[in-house]
Amino acid sequence: MTEQTLRQQLLDTSRRMVELGLNRGTAGNASVRHGSDILITPSALPVAEMTERDLVLIDKEGKVLQGRKPSSEWRFHCDILNARPEIGAVLHMHSTFATTIACLGRDVPAVHYHIAIAGGDSIRCTPYTIFGEQNLSDLALEALRDRKACLLGNHGMIALGKDLDDALSVAQEVEYLCEIYWRALSVGEPKILTAQQMHEVKEKFVEYKKRD
């Protein structure tokens, strides 16, 4: 895929994140793998003002190859893409329900079987640490072990995918699951699915995704 096509896709995805209510203003950021390099959204620029030319090309260590200052969260974008070769896109957002659960410092347990879409029996939440620093990246990598999403304590959410469409689909699902968990907690203590029940779900998903 050409760099121009990836730039358009990254800009379109960033706009969709705002349209879907997953981000607003200058909050959040997004990146996509481009060969051995990374295209990432710029720092402190509202998506409404962003153009393809504003997107930043960096190498796998975060060095700017083309463009303006990259997102302040470039470290975890680089670290995730370096550590996870099966992942092609990283989205970070401050969506309402994911951020609400993150502000409670809670993992999201198997309150609904769709938790398996994020890769496991839970969506982990990191402890709080200041944005834009290596410690946040280290905590995110640990929370994302064997997962396609995590919450960042008192901060927001990270969603991963094989490409931008996949990552956006994961982000939407995680936001929905966080809303379900929040609503269930507001009524009482939700019933959590067992490890065996989740194992059965994962096997069922494998069959569900097979094509004839």
ROLUM-40887 format. One record per residue: residue number from 1; residue in one letter; x, y, z of N, C-alpha, C in turn. Coordinates in nm, 3 decimals. Atoms other than C-alpha are relative to their C-alpha. Layout:
<pts>
PT  resi  resn     n_px     n_py     n_pz    ca_px    ca_py    ca_pz     c_px     c_py     c_pz
PT   NUM     A        X        Y        Z        X        Y        Z        X        Y        Z
...
</pts>
This chain:
<pts>
PT  resi  resn     n_px     n_py     n_pz    ca_px    ca_py    ca_pz     c_px     c_py     c_pz
PT     1     M    0.085   -0.119    0.000    0.000    0.000    0.000    0.088    0.125    0.000
PT     2     T   -0.083   -0.119    0.011    0.136    0.343   -0.091   -0.012    0.088    0.125
PT     3     E    0.003   -0.092   -0.114    0.220    0.607    0.168   -0.119    0.095   -0.010
PT     4     Q    0.112   -0.091    0.019   -0.043    0.837    0.018   -0.132   -0.065    0.043
PT     5     T    0.121    0.072   -0.039   -0.313    0.574    0.063   -0.008   -0.016    0.150
PT     6     L   -0.004    0.014   -0.146   -0.206    0.511    0.423   -0.029    0.134    0.068
PT     7     R    0.027   -0.132   -0.057   -0.210    0.884    0.493   -0.150    0.030   -0.003
PT     8     Q    0.144   -0.025    0.012   -0.567    0.909    0.367   -0.078   -0.088    0.098
PT     9     Q    0.068    0.091   -0.092   -0.673    0.605    0.569    0.018    0.043    0.146
PT    10     L   -0.026   -0.044   -0.137   -0.509    0.737    0.886   -0.081    0.125    0.033
PT    11     L    0.080   -0.121   -0.021   -0.677    1.076    0.846   -0.148   -0.035    0.010
PT    12     D    0.141    0.041   -0.003   -1.014    0.911    0.771   -0.034   -0.067    0.134
PT    13     T    0.023    0.069   -0.128   -0.981    0.689    1.081   -0.004    0.100    0.114
PT    14     S   -0.002   -0.101   -0.104   -0.893    0.986    1.300   -0.130    0.080    0.002
PT    15     R    0.128   -0.072    0.009   -1.202    1.168    1.174   -0.116   -0.087    0.049
PT    16     R    0.104    0.091   -0.045   -1.418    0.861    1.233   -0.002   -0.013    0.152
PT    17     M   -0.008    0.008   -0.145   -1.296    0.842    1.592   -0.075    0.116    0.065
PT    18     V    0.072   -0.117   -0.049   -1.433    1.192    1.645   -0.149   -0.015   -0.029
PT    19     E    0.141    0.016    0.039   -1.757    1.123    1.454   -0.073   -0.101    0.089
PT    20     L    0.060    0.106   -0.083   -1.818    0.812    1.667   -0.002    0.036    0.149
PT    21     G   -0.003   -0.043   -0.140   -1.763    1.009    1.989    0.109   -0.065    0.082
PT    22     L   -0.110    0.064   -0.071   -1.446    0.818    2.075    0.109    0.100    0.038
PT    23     N   -0.097   -0.106   -0.028   -1.236    1.136    2.073   -0.064    0.135   -0.025
PT    24     R    0.044   -0.136    0.028   -1.278    1.510    2.068    0.120    0.094    0.013
PT    25     G   -0.107   -0.099   -0.007   -1.057    1.815    2.016    0.135   -0.058   -0.039
PT    26     T   -0.136    0.050    0.026   -0.687    1.731    2.035    0.028   -0.131    0.074
PT    27     A   -0.021    0.123   -0.077   -0.740    1.422    2.253    0.024   -0.118   -0.092
PT    28     G   -0.022    0.124    0.072   -0.616    1.084    2.138    0.099    0.013   -0.114
PT    29     N   -0.097    0.005    0.108   -0.387    0.979    1.856   -0.011   -0.135   -0.070
PT    30     A    0.011    0.122    0.078   -0.345    0.710    1.592    0.127   -0.018   -0.083
PT    31     S   -0.116    0.029    0.083   -0.071    0.536    1.398   -0.026   -0.124   -0.084
PT    32     V    0.009    0.117    0.087   -0.028    0.282    1.119    0.141   -0.035   -0.049
PT    33     R   -0.130    0.047    0.046    0.268    0.072    1.014    0.017    0.029   -0.149
PT    34     H   -0.032   -0.024    0.139    0.436    0.174    0.688    0.139   -0.058   -0.026
PT    35     G   -0.127    0.069    0.015    0.705   -0.080    0.606    0.069   -0.009    0.135
PT    36     S   -0.074   -0.001   -0.127    0.971   -0.043    0.875   -0.021    0.130    0.077
PT    37     D    0.027   -0.129   -0.063    0.845    0.308    0.958   -0.145    0.008    0.048
PT    38     I    0.132   -0.018   -0.059    0.530    0.450    1.120   -0.055    0.136   -0.040
PT    39     L    0.072   -0.126    0.019    0.279    0.715    1.018   -0.084    0.025    0.125
PT    40     I    0.068   -0.031   -0.125    0.137    0.892    1.323   -0.061    0.139   -0.007
PT    41     T    0.063   -0.131   -0.004   -0.093    1.184    1.395    0.090    0.099    0.074
PT    42     P   -0.087   -0.101   -0.061    0.073    1.513    1.498   -0.045    0.040    0.140
PT    43     S    0.028   -0.047   -0.135    0.086    1.670    1.842   -0.087    0.126   -0.002
PT    44     A    0.075   -0.122   -0.032   -0.175    1.922    1.962   -0.071    0.064   -0.118
PT    45     L    0.073   -0.052    0.114   -0.364    1.958    1.636   -0.138   -0.065   -0.006
PT    46     P    0.134    0.059    0.008   -0.744    1.912    1.633   -0.020   -0.072   -0.133
PT    47     V    0.024    0.078    0.121   -0.859    1.650    1.383   -0.072    0.084   -0.105
PT    48     A    0.075   -0.084    0.094   -1.093    1.907    1.227    0.093    0.088   -0.085
PT    49     E   -0.097   -0.084    0.072   -0.785    2.107    1.121    0.107   -0.081   -0.070
PT    50     M   -0.107    0.086    0.048   -0.570    1.809    1.022   -0.015   -0.031   -0.148
PT    51     T   -0.003    0.043    0.140   -0.470    1.732    0.663    0.099   -0.116   -0.011
PT    52     E   -0.094    0.111    0.023   -0.276    1.442    0.512    0.144    0.046    0.018
PT    53     R   -0.137   -0.051   -0.009    0.034    1.661    0.502    0.045    0.020    0.145
PT    54     D   -0.035   -0.019   -0.141    0.017    1.712    0.880    0.042   -0.130    0.067
PT    55     L   -0.037    0.129   -0.058    0.063    1.338    0.946    0.151   -0.018   -0.005
PT    56     V   -0.146    0.004   -0.021    0.414    1.255    1.063    0.055   -0.139   -0.029
PT    57     L   -0.069    0.125    0.025    0.645    0.984    0.934    0.119   -0.009    0.095
PT    58     I   -0.110    0.022   -0.094    0.876    0.847    1.206    0.058   -0.139   -0.023
PT    59     D   -0.056    0.135    0.007    1.114    0.554    1.223   -0.041   -0.078    0.124
PT    60     K    0.046    0.086   -0.109    1.070    0.266    1.466    0.051    0.043    0.137
PT    61     E   -0.051   -0.054   -0.126    1.269    0.455    1.730   -0.065    0.134    0.036
PT    62     G    0.069   -0.126   -0.026    1.050    0.765    1.702    0.065    0.122   -0.061
PT    63     K   -0.066   -0.113    0.066    1.287    0.983    1.498   -0.087    0.049   -0.115
PT    64     V    0.083   -0.059    0.106    1.096    1.222    1.270    0.075   -0.006   -0.133
PT    65     L   -0.056    0.009    0.134    1.163    1.143    0.906   -0.062    0.104   -0.093
PT    66     Q    0.070   -0.100    0.083    0.905    1.379    0.759   -0.117    0.056    0.078
PT    67     G    0.116   -0.062   -0.061    0.662    1.631    0.902    0.031    0.073    0.129
PT    68     R   -0.007   -0.081   -0.119    0.595    1.818    1.222    0.024   -0.086    0.124
PT    69     K   -0.018    0.073   -0.125    0.612    1.716    1.588   -0.106   -0.110    0.011
PT    70     P    0.097    0.109   -0.011    0.452    1.372    1.639   -0.078    0.006    0.131
PT    71     S    0.078    0.011   -0.123    0.192    1.288    1.903    0.091   -0.020    0.121
PT    72     S   -0.078    0.015   -0.123    0.319    1.310    2.259    0.007   -0.146    0.045
PT    73     E    0.002    0.141   -0.037    0.235    0.938    2.288    0.073   -0.088   -0.102
PT    74     W   -0.071    0.077    0.102    0.470    0.832    2.008    0.074   -0.120    0.058
PT    75     R   -0.077    0.110   -0.059    0.661    0.610    2.253   -0.079   -0.129    0.001
PT    76     F    0.071    0.128   -0.005    0.385    0.358    2.306   -0.043   -0.047   -0.139
PT    77     H    0.028    0.044    0.137    0.295    0.359    1.937    0.120   -0.077   -0.056
PT    78     C   -0.121    0.068    0.047    0.656    0.269    1.850    0.021   -0.132    0.073
PT    79     D   -0.028    0.120   -0.079    0.695    0.019    2.132   -0.098   -0.113   -0.031
PT    80     I    0.099    0.102    0.033    0.370   -0.162    2.052    0.026   -0.059   -0.138
PT    81     L   -0.022    0.049    0.135    0.439   -0.186    1.680    0.132   -0.076   -0.012
PT    82     N   -0.126    0.075   -0.001    0.797   -0.300    1.748   -0.016   -0.136    0.066
PT    83     A    0.014    0.124   -0.077    0.685   -0.566    1.997   -0.103   -0.096   -0.060
PT    84     R    0.112    0.081    0.049    0.378   -0.691    1.807   -0.003    0.001   -0.153
PT    85     P   -0.006   -0.002    0.147    0.458   -0.775    1.442   -0.133   -0.029   -0.068
PT    86     E    0.130    0.029    0.059    0.100   -0.898    1.386   -0.093    0.120    0.001
PT    87     I    0.081   -0.122   -0.012   -0.034   -0.550    1.469    0.046    0.103   -0.103
PT    88     G   -0.034   -0.100    0.101   -0.052   -0.288    1.195   -0.046    0.140    0.033
PT    89     A    0.054   -0.132   -0.033   -0.238   -0.002    1.365   -0.026    0.010    0.150
PT    90     V    0.019   -0.029   -0.143   -0.263    0.156    1.711   -0.086    0.124    0.012
PT    91     L    0.088   -0.115   -0.026   -0.547    0.384    1.824   -0.004    0.028    0.149
PT    92     H    0.013   -0.041   -0.140   -0.559    0.580    2.148   -0.109    0.104    0.008
PT    93     M    0.112   -0.094   -0.011   -0.871    0.762    2.264   -0.040    0.021    0.145
PT    94     H    0.053   -0.034   -0.131   -1.038    0.926    2.562   -0.152   -0.014   -0.003
PT    95     S    0.144    0.022    0.013   -1.382    0.779    2.497   -0.066   -0.005    0.138
PT    96     T    0.068   -0.026   -0.128   -1.641    0.838    2.769   -0.001   -0.119    0.094
PT    97     F    0.019    0.112   -0.092   -1.710    0.492    2.908    0.132   -0.071    0.032
PT    98     A   -0.131    0.060   -0.028   -1.360    0.346    2.869    0.077    0.086    0.100
PT    99     T   -0.071   -0.090   -0.092   -1.218    0.653    3.042   -0.063   -0.002    0.139
PT   100     T    0.068    0.009   -0.129   -1.482    0.630    3.316    0.048   -0.121    0.079
PT   101     I   -0.048    0.121   -0.067   -1.380    0.271    3.397    0.147    0.015    0.035
PT   102     A   -0.143   -0.023   -0.028   -1.013    0.371    3.371    0.019    0.090    0.121
PT   103     C   -0.009   -0.089   -0.116   -1.077    0.645    3.628   -0.038   -0.072    0.129
PT   104     L    0.026    0.084   -0.117   -1.207    0.375    3.862    0.117   -0.095    0.026
PT   105     G   -0.115    0.089   -0.014   -0.881    0.186    3.806   -0.037   -0.147   -0.008
PT   106     R    0.050    0.137    0.008   -1.074   -0.129    3.716    0.037   -0.068   -0.132
PT   107     D    0.003    0.083    0.119   -1.005   -0.408    3.473   -0.146   -0.022   -0.037
PT   108     V    0.135    0.039    0.041   -1.312   -0.495    3.268   -0.003   -0.153   -0.004
PT   109     P    0.005    0.146   -0.003   -1.395   -0.859    3.355   -0.092   -0.054   -0.109
PT   110     A    0.084    0.064    0.102   -1.589   -1.108    3.143   -0.147    0.019    0.032
PT   111     V    0.138   -0.035   -0.029   -1.917   -0.928    3.200   -0.090   -0.034   -0.120
PT   112     H    0.070    0.036    0.124   -2.015   -1.012    2.839    0.097   -0.082   -0.083
PT   113     Y   -0.091    0.089    0.073   -1.878   -1.279    2.609    0.080    0.070   -0.109
PT   114     H   -0.075   -0.074    0.101   -1.766   -1.017    2.355    0.134    0.053    0.052
PT   115     I   -0.133   -0.031   -0.054   -1.474   -0.947    2.589    0.107   -0.074   -0.079
PT   116     A   -0.095    0.082    0.076   -1.306   -1.222    2.384    0.051    0.070   -0.125
PT   117     I   -0.045   -0.075    0.118   -1.286   -0.982    2.089    0.130    0.075    0.028
PT   118     A   -0.124   -0.070   -0.038   -1.013   -0.797    2.280    0.114   -0.096    0.030
PT   119     G   -0.109    0.096   -0.007   -0.815   -1.120    2.306    0.011   -0.084    0.124
PT   120     G   -0.013    0.078   -0.122   -0.874   -1.260    2.652   -0.126   -0.003    0.082
PT   121     D    0.114    0.007   -0.092   -1.097   -1.297    2.956   -0.026    0.132    0.070
PT   122     S    0.016   -0.131   -0.064   -1.059   -0.933    3.059    0.067    0.105   -0.087
PT   123     I   -0.073   -0.114    0.057   -0.951   -0.589    2.946    0.072    0.063    0.117
PT   124     R   -0.078   -0.045   -0.114   -0.669   -0.486    3.175    0.007    0.152    0.005
PT   125     C   -0.019   -0.144   -0.022   -0.627   -0.138    3.323    0.135    0.021    0.067
PT   126     T   -0.130   -0.030   -0.058   -0.283    0.004    3.396   -0.015    0.091    0.122
PT   127     P   -0.003   -0.106   -0.101   -0.195    0.205    3.706    0.017    0.136   -0.070
PT   128     Y   -0.019   -0.134    0.058   -0.194    0.581    3.646    0.147    0.036   -0.004
PT   129     T   -0.130   -0.066    0.009    0.123    0.745    3.524   -0.014    0.111   -0.103
PT   130     I    0.014   -0.118    0.085    0.180    1.073    3.342    0.013   -0.034   -0.148
PT   131     F    0.001    0.026    0.144    0.118    1.084    2.966    0.134    0.033   -0.063
PT   132     G   -0.114   -0.034    0.083    0.392    1.087    2.707    0.135   -0.047    0.049
PT   133     E   -0.127    0.045   -0.055    0.658    0.911    2.914    0.019   -0.150   -0.022
PT   134     Q   -0.031    0.139    0.025    0.832    0.576    2.881   -0.072   -0.094    0.097
PT   135     N    0.067    0.086   -0.097    0.671    0.441    3.198   -0.141   -0.036   -0.046
PT   136     L    0.133    0.029    0.052    0.327    0.470    3.038    0.008   -0.105   -0.109
PT   137     S   -0.018    0.099    0.106    0.450    0.277    2.736    0.028   -0.138    0.058
PT   138     D   -0.033    0.129   -0.062    0.597    0.004    2.957   -0.124   -0.064    0.063
PT   139     L    0.121    0.052   -0.062    0.272   -0.030    3.152   -0.102   -0.045   -0.104
PT   140     A    0.094    0.036    0.107    0.066   -0.035    2.832    0.040   -0.133   -0.065
PT   141     L   -0.046    0.124    0.060    0.281   -0.310    2.680   -0.035   -0.121    0.086
PT   142     E    0.032    0.109   -0.090    0.229   -0.526    2.987   -0.151   -0.027    0.000
PT   143     A    0.145    0.017   -0.001   -0.147   -0.463    2.992   -0.052   -0.058   -0.131
PT   144     L    0.040    0.049    0.132   -0.165   -0.548    2.620    0.054   -0.140   -0.031
PT   145     R   -0.052    0.135    0.023    0.011   -0.882    2.660   -0.116   -0.095   -0.031
PT   146     D    0.104    0.091    0.047   -0.202   -1.132    2.463   -0.137    0.068   -0.015
PT   147     R    0.124   -0.074    0.012   -0.464   -0.859    2.417    0.007    0.097   -0.119
PT   148     K    0.009   -0.102    0.105   -0.583   -0.616    2.149   -0.052    0.132    0.053
PT   149     A    0.046   -0.126   -0.060   -0.697   -0.348    2.393    0.038    0.002    0.147
PT   150     C   -0.017   -0.020   -0.144   -0.627   -0.206    2.736   -0.052    0.137    0.037
PT   151     L    0.032   -0.131   -0.054   -0.732    0.083    2.956    0.124    0.057    0.065
PT   152     L   -0.110   -0.071   -0.066   -0.484    0.341    3.080   -0.058    0.072    0.120
PT   153     G    0.057   -0.052   -0.122   -0.551    0.433    3.441   -0.017    0.151    0.000
PT   154     N    0.031   -0.143   -0.006   -0.721    0.775    3.479    0.037    0.073   -0.129
PT   155     H   -0.050   -0.057    0.125   -0.651    0.836    3.112   -0.090   -0.035   -0.119
PT   156     G    0.076    0.034    0.119   -0.824    0.640    2.832    0.019   -0.143   -0.042
PT   157     M   -0.003    0.134    0.057   -0.799    0.339    2.603    0.100   -0.009   -0.114
PT   158     I   -0.078    0.033    0.118   -0.562    0.178    2.352   -0.067   -0.119   -0.067
PT   159     A    0.054    0.112    0.077   -0.699   -0.047    2.075    0.095   -0.031   -0.115
PT   160     L   -0.091    0.045    0.104   -0.493   -0.251    1.831   -0.074   -0.079   -0.106
PT   161     G    0.058    0.081    0.105   -0.566   -0.417    1.499    0.101   -0.032   -0.107
PT   162     K   -0.090    0.035    0.109   -0.410   -0.578    1.198    0.011    0.115   -0.100
PT   163     D   -0.001   -0.121    0.080   -0.503   -0.259    1.014   -0.090    0.102    0.069
PT   164     L    0.076   -0.107   -0.064   -0.687    0.066    1.087   -0.146   -0.037    0.019
PT   165     D    0.140    0.039   -0.013   -1.033   -0.077    1.021   -0.019   -0.097    0.116
PT   166     D    0.006    0.098   -0.108   -0.968   -0.367    1.257    0.016    0.068    0.136
PT   167     A   -0.023   -0.070   -0.127   -0.833   -0.139    1.531   -0.121    0.085    0.039
PT   168     L    0.118   -0.081   -0.029   -1.135    0.092    1.501   -0.116   -0.088    0.045
PT   169     S    0.104    0.093   -0.040   -1.369   -0.206    1.525    0.021   -0.046    0.145
PT   170     V   -0.032    0.038   -0.138   -1.192   -0.320    1.844   -0.033    0.114    0.095
PT   171     A    0.026   -0.117   -0.085   -1.213    0.033    1.988   -0.149    0.018    0.026
PT   172     Q    0.144   -0.015   -0.017   -1.587    0.054    1.927   -0.056   -0.108    0.092
PT   173     E    0.048    0.111   -0.083   -1.642   -0.287    2.086    0.039    0.021    0.145
PT   174     V   -0.046   -0.022   -0.138   -1.434   -0.200    2.393   -0.080    0.112    0.066
PT   175     E    0.080   -0.109   -0.056   -1.621    0.128    2.441   -0.140   -0.050    0.038
PT   176     Y    0.131    0.058   -0.029   -1.951   -0.064    2.423    0.006   -0.089    0.124
PT   177     L   -0.015    0.088   -0.116   -1.827   -0.324    2.674    0.020    0.079    0.128
PT   178     C   -0.018   -0.086   -0.118   -1.716   -0.049    2.912   -0.132    0.064    0.041
PT   179     E    0.132   -0.056   -0.032   -2.061    0.108    2.885   -0.087   -0.106    0.068
PT   180     I    0.078    0.108   -0.060   -2.225   -0.229    2.960    0.045   -0.024    0.144
PT   181     Y   -0.054    0.023   -0.135   -1.996   -0.278    3.262   -0.041    0.113    0.094
PT   182     W    0.037   -0.117   -0.081   -2.063    0.075    3.389   -0.148   -0.005    0.037
PT   183     R    0.144    0.006   -0.026   -2.439    0.030    3.353   -0.033   -0.114    0.096
PT   184     A    0.024    0.113   -0.090   -2.430   -0.311    3.524    0.042    0.036    0.143
PT   185     L   -0.047   -0.040   -0.133   -2.228   -0.168    3.815   -0.096    0.100    0.065
PT   186     S    0.092   -0.100   -0.056   -2.482    0.113    3.854   -0.126   -0.064    0.058
PT   187     V    0.118    0.071   -0.049   -2.754   -0.146    3.920    0.036   -0.096    0.113
PT   188     G   -0.041    0.099   -0.100   -2.564   -0.406    4.120    0.135   -0.058   -0.035
PT   189     E   -0.125    0.067    0.031   -2.280   -0.653    4.093   -0.024   -0.097   -0.115
PT   190     P    0.027    0.085    0.115   -2.270   -0.811    3.746    0.052   -0.142    0.018
PT   191     K   -0.045    0.139    0.003   -2.239   -1.186    3.699    0.112   -0.011   -0.101
PT   192     I   -0.117    0.011    0.086   -1.897   -1.265    3.552    0.009   -0.141   -0.056
PT   193     L   -0.015    0.130    0.064   -1.851   -1.547    3.302    0.126   -0.070    0.051
PT   194     T   -0.113    0.078   -0.050   -1.618   -1.826    3.412    0.106   -0.017   -0.108
PT   195     A   -0.108    0.028    0.094   -1.285   -1.916    3.251   -0.043   -0.106   -0.101
PT   196     Q    0.047    0.105    0.090   -1.448   -2.229    3.104   -0.100    0.056   -0.101
PT   197     Q    0.097   -0.061    0.092   -1.735   -2.028    2.957    0.070    0.086   -0.104
PT   198     M   -0.074   -0.083    0.094   -1.489   -1.785    2.800    0.082   -0.085   -0.096
PT   199     H   -0.072    0.092    0.088   -1.282   -2.074    2.662   -0.093   -0.051   -0.110
PT   200     E    0.099    0.046    0.097   -1.596   -2.205    2.493   -0.034    0.109   -0.102
PT   201     V    0.028   -0.112    0.090   -1.666   -1.860    2.349    0.112    0.016   -0.103
PT   202     K   -0.114   -0.017    0.091   -1.314   -1.833    2.202    0.000   -0.108   -0.107
PT   203     E    0.007    0.108    0.098   -1.351   -2.172    2.035   -0.115    0.024   -0.099
PT   204     K    0.116   -0.030    0.085   -1.692   -2.069    1.901    0.034    0.113   -0.098
PT   205     F   -0.040   -0.110    0.088   -1.544   -1.746    1.761    0.087   -0.050   -0.115
PT   206     V   -0.084    0.056    0.104   -1.284   -1.950    1.570   -0.086   -0.062   -0.110
PT   207     E    0.091    0.061    0.096   -1.562   -2.147    1.404   -0.082    0.107   -0.073
PT   208     Y    0.083   -0.107    0.057   -1.770   -1.833    1.349    0.073    0.076   -0.112
PT   209     K   -0.078   -0.079    0.097   -1.487   -1.662    1.157    0.041   -0.080   -0.122
PT   210     K   -0.036    0.081    0.115   -1.428   -1.956    0.925   -0.097    0.026   -0.114
PT   211     R    0.083   -0.018    0.120   -1.553   -1.909    0.571   -0.021   -0.136   -0.067
PT   212     D    0.027    0.125    0.070   -1.716   -2.186    0.373    0.091   -0.015   -0.122
</pts>
